[in-house]
């Protein structure tokens, strides 16, 4: 028993474990940041699942047409921005119900994406192969002051070794978190976005347009959600299938809600979700997939849902059935 417990805890000292954690967390964080931007303005991004899937398909098709990874992500972002523009216009200026509109967009975008995926790759007997993004070596960070001391700490050192050999989306996700946090918390634009969700009447008295801000936030937020999906498609080792993105969009939205639309808390929630998800995969691999672990892939979603139910009532009061 002790050896089993020791082995389970020992997973946390494995740099490969942390590499998998941050690889899973990066696209979730990018998508969750898009949900945070929308949530700050009072827009509940229920179309995130469909947008995530559409972004994955757009990036995959662009990559298969010969475009570079960065160009494929731009295509994904443009696809998401279009979806966000349509969603924001329907729910803010046109006052359609947010929840109904969001679910309709998810069903339409996700269904259409899988249909296009099916007819595009119908001739393939296997899922289309993808060329995963390579990692970036920033091991020079280890030569910075105090870095070597931190690398010797248990668990912290393993996380650091994984972080300095990560893929570009990991660094992009962390940079985006800093940028979004700065804009929301310290700039006049961020103040206006927060007022849209908390006190939209104040925006109107300042001569600003609540609708313009909400549509803009929906457009930018959806672009990030689609980039999250595109990141999954471009960082998947081997072959891509929609099972890799199923539920991930809603998971990102759940985590943003749990975090109260705060960027820092969203980062921590995403990391916790990715740790649980990766941990159950490692346990399955090490223990030989026993029957007791058959439902373990649902564990991170179940935990996130329980926390969501416990924390969401106060967070969700800012979202009317239709935008003001």
C-alpha positions as CSV (number, residue, x, y, z in Angstrom):
1,X,0.0,0.0,0.0
2,X,2.7,2.4,1.0
3,X,4.6,1.7,-2.2
4,X,1.5,2.5,-4.2
5,X,0.9,5.7,-2.3
6,X,4.6,6.6,-2.7
7,X,4.4,5.9,-6.4
8,X,1.3,8.0,-6.7
9,X,2.9,10.9,-4.9
10,X,6.1,10.4,-6.9
11,X,4.3,11.3,-10.0
12,X,4.3,14.9,-8.9
13,X,8.1,14.9,-8.9
14,X,8.2,13.8,-12.6
15,X,9.0,16.6,-15.0
16,X,7.1,14.7,-17.7
17,X,4.0,14.8,-15.6
18,X,4.2,18.6,-15.3
19,X,4.9,18.9,-19.1
20,X,1.7,17.1,-19.7
21,X,-0.1,19.4,-17.2
22,X,1.0,22.6,-18.8
23,X,0.3,21.2,-22.3
24,X,-3.3,20.4,-21.3
25,X,-3.7,23.7,-19.4
26,X,-2.5,26.0,-22.2
27,X,-5.5,25.7,-24.6
28,X,-7.9,25.7,-21.7
29,X,-6.4,28.9,-20.3
30,X,-6.5,30.7,-23.7
31,X,-10.2,29.7,-24.1
32,X,-11.0,30.6,-20.4
33,X,-9.4,34.0,-20.9
34,X,-11.8,34.6,-23.8
35,X,-14.7,33.6,-21.5
36,X,-13.4,36.0,-18.8
37,X,-13.4,38.9,-21.3
38,X,-17.0,38.2,-22.2
39,X,-18.0,37.6,-18.6
40,X,-16.6,40.9,-17.5
41,X,-19.1,42.7,-19.8
42,X,-22.1,40.6,-18.8
43,X,-21.9,38.3,-21.8
44,X,-22.2,34.6,-20.8
45,X,-20.2,32.7,-23.5
46,X,-22.3,29.6,-23.8
47,X,-21.3,29.3,-27.4
48,X,-17.7,28.5,-26.3
49,X,-18.0,24.7,-26.9
50,X,-18.9,25.2,-30.6
51,X,-16.4,28.0,-31.0
52,X,-13.7,25.8,-29.5
53,X,-14.5,23.0,-32.0
54,X,-14.7,25.4,-34.9
55,X,-11.3,26.8,-34.0
56,X,-9.9,23.3,-33.9
57,X,-11.3,22.4,-37.3
58,X,-10.1,25.7,-38.9
59,X,-6.6,25.3,-37.6
60,X,-6.5,21.7,-38.7
61,X,-7.7,22.5,-42.3
62,X,-5.3,25.4,-42.5
63,X,-2.4,23.2,-41.4
64,X,-3.3,20.5,-43.8
65,X,-3.3,23.0,-46.6
66,X,0.3,23.7,-45.9
67,X,0.1,26.8,-43.8
68,X,2.5,27.3,-40.8
69,X,1.2,26.8,-37.3
70,X,1.0,30.5,-36.6
71,X,-0.9,31.1,-39.8
72,X,-3.3,28.2,-38.9
73,X,-3.9,29.8,-35.5
74,X,-4.7,33.1,-37.2
75,X,-7.3,31.3,-39.3
76,X,-8.8,29.8,-36.2
77,X,-8.9,33.2,-34.5
78,X,-10.6,34.7,-37.5
79,X,-13.2,31.9,-37.4
80,X,-13.8,32.5,-33.8
81,X,-14.0,36.3,-34.2
82,X,-16.7,35.8,-36.8
83,X,-18.7,33.6,-34.5
84,X,-18.2,36.0,-31.6
85,X,-19.3,39.0,-33.8
86,X,-22.5,37.1,-34.7
87,X,-23.2,36.0,-31.2
88,X,-22.5,39.5,-29.7
89,X,-24.7,41.2,-32.2
90,X,-27.6,38.8,-31.6
91,X,-27.5,39.0,-27.8
92,X,-26.6,42.7,-27.3
93,X,-28.1,45.0,-29.9
94,X,-30.8,42.6,-30.9
95,X,-31.6,41.5,-27.3
96,X,-31.9,37.8,-28.1
97,X,-31.7,35.5,-25.0
98,X,-28.1,34.8,-24.1
99,X,-28.6,31.3,-23.0
100,X,-30.7,30.1,-26.0
101,X,-28.4,31.9,-28.4
102,X,-25.3,30.5,-26.9
103,X,-26.5,26.9,-26.9
104,X,-27.8,27.4,-30.5
105,X,-24.3,28.6,-31.6
106,X,-22.7,25.7,-29.8
107,X,-24.9,23.1,-31.4
108,X,-24.6,24.7,-34.9
109,X,-20.8,25.3,-34.8
110,X,-19.9,22.0,-33.2
111,X,-22.3,20.0,-35.5
112,X,-21.1,21.8,-38.6
113,X,-17.5,21.4,-37.7
114,X,-17.9,17.6,-37.2
115,X,-19.8,17.4,-40.5
116,X,-17.1,19.3,-42.4
117,X,-14.4,17.2,-40.7
118,X,-16.2,14.0,-41.7
119,X,-16.7,14.8,-45.4
120,X,-13.2,16.3,-45.7
121,X,-11.4,13.3,-44.3
122,X,-14.0,10.7,-45.3
123,X,-11.5,8.9,-47.5
124,X,-9.1,8.3,-44.6
125,X,-9.5,5.1,-42.8
126,X,-7.8,6.7,-39.8
127,X,-7.9,10.1,-38.2
128,X,-5.9,12.8,-40.0
129,X,-2.3,13.0,-38.8
130,X,-1.1,16.2,-37.3
131,X,2.4,17.6,-37.0
132,X,2.6,18.8,-33.4
133,X,4.3,22.0,-32.5
134,X,7.9,21.7,-31.3
135,X,9.0,22.8,-27.9
136,X,11.1,26.0,-27.2
137,X,14.2,25.5,-25.2
138,X,14.6,28.4,-22.7
139,X,16.8,26.5,-20.4
140,X,19.0,29.7,-20.1
141,X,16.5,30.7,-17.4
142,X,18.2,28.1,-15.2
143,X,21.3,30.3,-15.1
144,X,19.4,33.3,-13.6
145,X,20.0,34.1,-9.9
146,X,18.2,31.8,-7.5
147,X,17.0,29.6,-10.4
148,X,19.3,26.8,-9.5
149,X,18.2,26.8,-5.9
150,X,14.6,26.6,-7.0
151,X,15.3,23.7,-9.4
152,X,16.6,21.7,-6.4
153,X,13.3,22.0,-4.6
154,X,11.1,18.9,-4.8
155,X,8.2,19.2,-7.2
156,X,9.0,22.9,-7.9
157,X,12.1,21.8,-9.7
158,X,10.2,19.3,-11.8
159,X,7.6,21.9,-12.7
160,X,10.4,24.4,-13.7
161,X,12.2,21.8,-15.9
162,X,8.9,21.2,-17.7
163,X,8.2,24.9,-18.1
164,X,11.6,25.7,-19.8
165,X,11.0,23.1,-22.5
166,X,7.3,23.9,-23.3
167,X,5.6,24.6,-26.6
168,X,4.9,28.1,-27.9
169,X,1.2,28.0,-26.8
170,X,2.2,27.5,-23.2
171,X,4.2,30.8,-23.2
172,X,1.5,32.5,-25.3
173,X,-1.1,31.5,-22.8
174,X,0.9,32.9,-19.9
175,X,1.6,36.1,-21.8
176,X,-2.1,36.5,-22.7
177,X,-3.0,36.0,-19.0
178,X,-0.7,38.9,-18.1
179,X,-2.0,41.1,-20.9
180,X,-5.7,40.4,-20.2
181,X,-5.2,41.0,-16.5
182,X,-3.4,44.3,-17.2
183,X,-6.1,45.6,-19.6
184,X,-9.0,44.6,-17.4
185,X,-7.6,45.9,-14.1
186,X,-5.5,49.0,-15.0
187,X,-6.8,50.6,-18.2
188,X,-9.8,52.8,-19.0
189,X,-10.9,50.1,-21.4
190,X,-10.8,47.5,-18.7
191,X,-12.8,49.8,-16.4
192,X,-15.4,50.2,-19.1
193,X,-15.6,46.5,-19.7
194,X,-16.1,45.8,-16.0
195,X,-18.8,48.5,-15.9
196,X,-20.7,46.8,-18.7
197,X,-21.2,43.8,-16.5
198,X,-21.7,45.6,-13.2
199,X,-23.2,48.9,-14.0
200,X,-24.1,49.3,-17.7
201,X,-26.1,52.5,-17.0
202,X,-22.8,54.3,-16.1
203,X,-21.4,53.5,-19.5
204,X,-24.3,55.2,-21.2
205,X,-23.9,58.3,-19.1
206,X,-20.3,58.6,-20.2
207,X,-21.4,58.6,-23.9
208,X,-20.0,55.1,-24.5
209,X,-21.9,52.4,-26.2
210,X,-22.6,49.3,-24.1
211,X,-23.5,47.4,-27.2
212,X,-20.2,48.2,-28.9
213,X,-18.2,47.2,-25.9
214,X,-20.1,43.9,-25.5
215,X,-19.9,43.0,-29.2
216,X,-16.2,43.8,-29.2
217,X,-15.6,41.7,-26.1
218,X,-17.6,38.9,-27.6
219,X,-15.6,39.1,-30.8
220,X,-12.2,39.1,-29.1
221,X,-13.2,36.5,-26.5
222,X,-14.5,34.1,-29.2
223,X,-11.3,34.6,-31.1
224,X,-9.3,33.4,-28.0
225,X,-11.7,30.5,-27.6
226,X,-11.1,29.4,-31.1
227,X,-7.4,29.7,-30.7
228,X,-7.7,27.4,-27.7
229,X,-9.3,24.8,-29.9
230,X,-6.8,25.4,-32.7
231,X,-4.0,24.9,-30.1
232,X,-5.4,21.4,-29.3
233,X,-5.5,20.5,-32.9
234,X,-1.9,21.6,-33.6
235,X,-0.3,20.2,-30.4
236,X,-1.9,16.8,-30.6
237,X,0.6,14.1,-31.0
238,X,-0.2,11.6,-33.8
239,X,-3.8,12.0,-35.1
240,X,-6.5,14.5,-34.4
241,X,-10.1,13.5,-33.5
242,X,-13.0,15.6,-32.0
243,X,-12.9,13.5,-28.9
244,X,-9.8,15.6,-28.0
245,X,-11.9,18.8,-27.9
246,X,-15.3,17.5,-26.7
247,X,-16.2,19.2,-23.4
248,X,-13.1,21.3,-23.3
249,X,-14.9,24.5,-24.2
250,X,-17.5,24.1,-21.5
251,X,-14.7,23.1,-19.1
252,X,-13.0,26.4,-19.8
253,X,-16.2,28.3,-19.2
254,X,-16.8,26.4,-15.9
255,X,-13.4,27.3,-14.7
256,X,-13.8,31.0,-15.6
257,X,-17.1,31.0,-13.7
258,X,-15.6,29.3,-10.7
259,X,-12.8,31.9,-10.7
260,X,-15.3,34.7,-10.6
261,X,-14.1,36.1,-14.0
262,X,-10.7,36.9,-12.4
263,X,-7.6,36.2,-14.5
264,X,-5.4,35.1,-11.7
265,X,-8.0,32.8,-10.2
266,X,-8.8,31.4,-13.7
267,X,-5.1,30.5,-14.1
268,X,-5.1,28.6,-10.8
269,X,-8.4,26.9,-11.6
270,X,-7.1,25.8,-15.0
271,X,-3.9,24.4,-13.6
272,X,-5.8,22.5,-10.9
273,X,-8.1,21.0,-13.6
274,X,-5.2,20.0,-15.8
275,X,-3.4,18.5,-12.8
276,X,-6.4,16.3,-11.9
277,X,-6.9,15.4,-15.6
278,X,-3.2,14.4,-16.1
279,X,-3.0,12.7,-12.7
280,X,-5.8,10.3,-13.6
281,X,-4.2,9.5,-16.9
282,X,-0.9,8.7,-15.2
283,X,-2.7,6.5,-12.7
284,X,-4.4,4.6,-15.5
285,X,-1.1,4.1,-17.2
286,X,0.8,2.9,-14.1
287,X,-1.9,0.8,-12.6
288,X,-2.9,-0.9,-15.9
289,X,-6.4,0.6,-16.3
290,X,-8.2,-1.3,-13.5
291,X,-12.0,-1.3,-13.5
292,X,-12.0,1.2,-10.6
293,X,-10.5,3.8,-12.9
294,X,-12.9,3.3,-15.8
295,X,-14.8,6.5,-15.1
296,X,-11.7,8.4,-14.0
297,X,-11.6,10.6,-17.1
298,X,-14.8,12.2,-15.8
299,X,-13.2,13.1,-12.5
300,X,-11.8,16.6,-13.3
301,X,-15.2,17.5,-14.9
302,X,-17.1,16.2,-12.0
303,X,-15.0,18.1,-9.5
304,X,-15.2,21.3,-11.5
305,X,-19.0,20.9,-11.7
306,X,-19.4,20.4,-8.0
307,X,-17.3,23.5,-7.3
308,X,-19.3,25.4,-10.0
309,X,-22.6,24.5,-8.3
310,X,-21.2,25.7,-4.9
311,X,-19.8,28.9,-6.2
312,X,-21.8,30.1,-9.1
313,X,-25.0,31.7,-7.6
314,X,-23.4,35.0,-6.8
315,X,-21.3,35.0,-9.9
316,X,-24.2,34.3,-12.3
317,X,-26.4,37.2,-11.1
318,X,-24.8,39.6,-13.5
319,X,-26.1,37.6,-16.5
320,X,-29.7,38.4,-17.5
321,X,-31.6,36.1,-20.0
322,X,-30.9,38.8,-22.6
323,X,-28.3,41.5,-22.7
324,X,-29.3,45.0,-21.5
